[in-house]
C-alpha cells in the first residue's frame, strides 16, 4: 500500500506556509516531490528587505520559475526609490509575465518611458501601485491602458496626471474597482465625471486634496448596492 500523501493534499498543506519563506525554502531542498509542491508557493509573493537580495533575485530568476511570481510588493525594500532602476525592473517583468500585483509606490525616479517598458509584458496585471511616483503623467496612463487592460485597482496619487488620463481609464479599464487619485492637482470634475460614467464596476475612488475638483461626487458602497455616500465624508476615505 502506497503510504505517500496524494500530491494535491501535499500542495494544500504547503499552501498554509505561504508567508513563511524560510520554511518554504527548507522544504524545497528536502525531496523532488516537496520541491515540486513548495516551489510555486515560495516564489508566489517574494519579500525583500535589502537591495542586494532583490538584485540577486532578479539576476538568478529564470522565466520558468518567474512564471510562479504573482505578487511583487517592494514597500519593505529600504531606499527603493533611489536604488531600483528601470533596467532592473524591466529585466524582472520580462521573466514574470503572470504577475498580478505590482507595488512601485514612492519610486520617485520612475519615468513615463521606463514604466511603459516595465509593464509591457504584464498583460494579466490586476493591481498596480504608483502612488507618489512624482514623474509620472498622462503618458504613463496611456501605457497602462494599452498593456494592462484587466486592472482592478490603480494607485496614482501625487502624480501629474490630467483629465486626459481619466478619459483613457474610463474608456479602457472596464474592470476597474478602486482608484486612488489624492493630491492629483491637475484633475478636474470633468475627468472625475467621465471616470464615474465609464467605469461601471468602480466601488471606490479617492480624490482627497485634489483642489481643482469643483462640486461633490458620490460613490457606491459596493458594486451591488444602490446606496451612496459622500466622497468628502471622513468614514469613506482610506
C-alpha positions as CSV (number, residue, x, y, z in Angstrom):
1,X,0.0,0.0,0.0
2,X,1.4,3.4,-1.0
3,X,1.7,5.5,2.1
4,X,2.6,8.7,0.3
5,X,0.2,11.6,0.5
6,X,-1.6,12.5,-2.7
7,X,0.2,15.4,-4.4
8,X,-2.9,17.6,-4.1
9,X,-3.1,17.1,-0.4
10,X,0.6,17.8,0.0
11,X,0.2,21.0,-2.0
12,X,-2.7,22.1,0.2
13,X,-0.6,21.6,3.3
14,X,2.3,23.5,1.9
15,X,-0.1,26.4,1.0
16,X,-0.5,27.1,4.7
17,X,3.1,28.2,4.8
18,X,2.7,30.8,2.1
19,X,4.0,33.6,4.3
20,X,6.9,31.6,5.7
21,X,9.6,32.0,3.1
22,X,12.3,30.4,5.2
23,X,10.3,27.3,5.8
24,X,9.3,27.0,2.2
25,X,13.0,27.3,1.2
26,X,13.8,24.5,3.5
27,X,11.1,22.3,2.1
28,X,12.3,22.8,-1.5
29,X,15.5,21.1,-0.7
30,X,14.1,18.0,1.1
31,X,12.9,15.9,-1.9
32,X,11.8,16.1,-5.5
33,X,8.2,15.8,-4.6
34,X,8.4,18.5,-1.9
35,X,10.4,20.7,-4.3
36,X,7.6,20.5,-6.8
37,X,5.0,21.3,-4.2
38,X,6.7,24.1,-2.4
39,X,8.5,26.0,-5.3
40,X,5.4,27.7,-6.7
41,X,4.4,28.9,-3.2
42,X,8.0,30.0,-2.4
43,X,8.0,32.3,-5.4
44,X,4.4,33.4,-5.4
45,X,4.9,36.5,-3.4
46,X,8.6,37.0,-2.6
47,X,9.6,39.5,0.1
48,X,12.7,41.7,0.1
49,X,14.1,44.0,2.8
50,X,17.6,44.5,1.3
51,X,18.5,45.8,-2.1
52,X,21.3,43.2,-2.6
53,X,18.8,40.3,-2.1
54,X,16.4,41.9,-4.7
55,X,19.2,42.3,-7.2
56,X,20.3,38.7,-6.7
57,X,16.7,37.5,-7.1
58,X,16.4,39.3,-10.5
59,X,19.8,38.1,-11.7
60,X,19.1,34.5,-10.9
61,X,15.5,34.2,-11.7
62,X,14.6,32.1,-14.8
63,X,11.5,32.6,-16.9
64,X,10.3,29.1,-15.8
65,X,10.5,29.9,-12.1
66,X,9.4,33.5,-12.8
67,X,6.1,32.2,-14.0
68,X,5.2,31.4,-10.4
69,X,5.6,35.0,-9.3
70,X,2.1,36.6,-8.9
71,X,2.7,39.4,-6.4
72,X,5.6,41.8,-6.1
73,X,5.3,44.4,-3.3
74,X,8.5,46.4,-2.8
75,X,7.3,48.6,0.0
76,X,9.6,46.9,2.6
77,X,12.7,47.4,0.4
78,X,14.8,50.2,2.1
79,X,15.6,53.2,-0.1
80,X,13.9,51.6,-3.1
81,X,13.0,55.0,-4.6
82,X,16.8,55.6,-5.1
83,X,18.1,52.2,-5.8
84,X,15.6,50.5,-8.1
85,X,16.4,51.1,-11.7
86,X,14.2,50.8,-14.8
87,X,16.7,48.3,-16.2
88,X,16.4,46.1,-13.1
89,X,12.6,46.2,-13.2
90,X,12.4,45.5,-16.9
91,X,14.6,42.5,-16.5
92,X,12.3,41.3,-13.8
93,X,9.0,41.7,-15.5
94,X,10.2,40.0,-18.7
95,X,10.6,36.9,-16.5
96,X,7.3,37.3,-14.5
97,X,4.6,37.5,-17.1
98,X,2.0,36.1,-14.8
99,X,2.4,38.9,-12.3
100,X,-0.9,40.2,-11.0
101,X,0.1,42.6,-8.2
102,X,2.9,45.2,-8.6
103,X,3.6,47.9,-6.0
104,X,6.0,50.6,-7.1
105,X,4.8,53.3,-4.7
106,X,7.4,56.0,-3.9
107,X,9.7,55.1,-6.8
108,X,10.2,58.8,-7.3
109,X,12.7,58.5,-10.2
110,X,10.4,56.2,-12.3
111,X,9.7,57.9,-15.6
112,X,6.9,57.5,-18.1
113,X,9.0,55.8,-20.6
114,X,10.5,53.4,-18.1
115,X,7.1,52.4,-16.8
116,X,6.0,51.7,-20.3
117,X,8.8,49.1,-20.8
118,X,8.3,47.7,-17.3
119,X,4.6,46.9,-17.7
120,X,4.7,45.9,-21.4
121,X,4.9,42.1,-20.6
122,X,2.3,42.3,-17.8
123,X,-1.0,41.7,-19.6
124,X,-2.6,39.9,-16.6
125,X,-1.8,42.6,-14.1
126,X,-4.7,43.3,-11.7
127,X,-3.3,45.7,-9.1
128,X,-0.7,48.5,-9.8
129,X,0.5,50.9,-7.2
130,X,2.2,54.0,-8.4
131,X,1.4,56.4,-5.6
132,X,4.0,59.2,-5.2
133,X,5.8,58.3,-8.4
134,X,6.3,62.0,-9.0
135,X,7.5,61.9,-12.6
136,X,4.5,60.1,-14.0
137,X,1.8,61.7,-16.0
138,X,-0.6,61.1,-18.9
139,X,2.0,59.1,-20.9
140,X,2.2,56.6,-18.1
141,X,-1.5,56.1,-18.0
142,X,-1.6,55.6,-21.8
143,X,0.9,52.8,-21.4
144,X,-1.1,51.3,-18.6
145,X,-4.4,51.1,-20.5
146,X,-2.5,49.7,-23.6
147,X,-0.6,47.0,-21.7
148,X,-2.8,46.1,-18.6
149,X,-6.5,46.0,-19.6
150,X,-7.5,43.9,-16.6
151,X,-6.5,46.4,-13.9
152,X,-9.0,46.4,-11.0
153,X,-7.0,48.6,-8.6
154,X,-4.8,51.5,-9.5
155,X,-2.9,54.0,-7.4
156,X,-1.9,57.3,-9.0
157,X,-1.9,59.6,-6.0
158,X,0.5,62.6,-6.2
159,X,1.3,62.0,-9.9
160,X,1.0,64.7,-12.6
161,X,-2.0,63.1,-14.5
162,X,-4.7,65.3,-16.0
163,X,-8.2,64.7,-17.1
164,X,-6.9,63.1,-20.3
165,X,-5.7,60.2,-18.1
166,X,-9.2,59.8,-16.6
167,X,-10.8,59.8,-20.0
168,X,-8.4,56.9,-21.1
169,X,-9.1,55.0,-17.9
170,X,-12.9,55.4,-18.3
171,X,-12.7,54.1,-21.9
172,X,-10.3,51.2,-21.5
173,X,-10.1,49.9,-17.9
174,X,-13.6,48.5,-17.8
175,X,-12.8,46.2,-14.8
176,X,-11.6,49.0,-12.5
177,X,-13.0,48.8,-9.0
178,X,-10.7,51.1,-6.9
179,X,-8.6,54.1,-7.9
180,X,-6.5,56.4,-5.8
181,X,-6.0,60.0,-7.0
182,X,-5.3,62.0,-3.9
183,X,-3.2,65.1,-4.4
184,X,-3.5,64.9,-8.2
185,X,-3.7,68.7,-8.6
186,X,-4.4,68.7,-12.3
187,X,-7.5,66.6,-12.5
188,X,-10.9,68.3,-12.5
189,X,-14.6,67.4,-12.0
190,X,-14.8,66.8,-15.8
191,X,-12.4,63.9,-15.6
192,X,-14.0,62.5,-12.5
193,X,-17.4,62.5,-14.1
194,X,-16.0,60.7,-17.1
195,X,-14.4,58.2,-14.8
196,X,-17.7,57.5,-12.9
197,X,-19.7,57.2,-16.2
198,X,-17.2,54.9,-17.9
199,X,-16.0,52.6,-15.1
200,X,-19.3,50.8,-14.2
201,X,-17.6,48.4,-11.7
202,X,-16.0,51.2,-9.7
203,X,-16.5,50.8,-5.9
204,X,-14.2,53.4,-4.5
205,X,-12.3,56.5,-5.7
206,X,-10.1,58.7,-3.5
207,X,-9.8,62.4,-4.6
208,X,-8.7,63.9,-1.4
209,X,-6.7,67.1,-1.8
210,X,-7.5,67.4,-5.5
211,X,-8.1,71.1,-5.3
212,X,-9.1,71.6,-8.9
213,X,-12.2,69.5,-8.5
214,X,-15.4,71.6,-8.0
215,X,-18.5,70.1,-6.6
216,X,-19.4,66.9,-4.7
217,X,-19.2,63.4,-6.0
218,X,-20.8,60.3,-4.5
219,X,-19.7,56.7,-4.9
220,X,-21.3,53.3,-4.3
221,X,-20.6,51.4,-1.1
222,X,-20.3,48.3,-3.1
223,X,-20.9,47.3,-6.7
224,X,-24.2,45.5,-6.0
225,X,-25.7,48.3,-3.9
226,X,-27.6,51.4,-4.8
227,X,-26.5,53.1,-1.5
228,X,-24.2,56.1,-1.9
229,X,-22.0,58.0,0.4
230,X,-20.5,61.5,0.2
231,X,-16.9,61.3,-1.1
232,X,-16.0,64.1,1.3
233,X,-17.1,62.2,4.4
234,X,-14.3,61.0,6.8
235,X,-15.6,57.5,7.1
236,X,-15.2,56.9,3.4
237,X,-11.5,57.8,3.0
238,X,-8.8,55.2,3.1
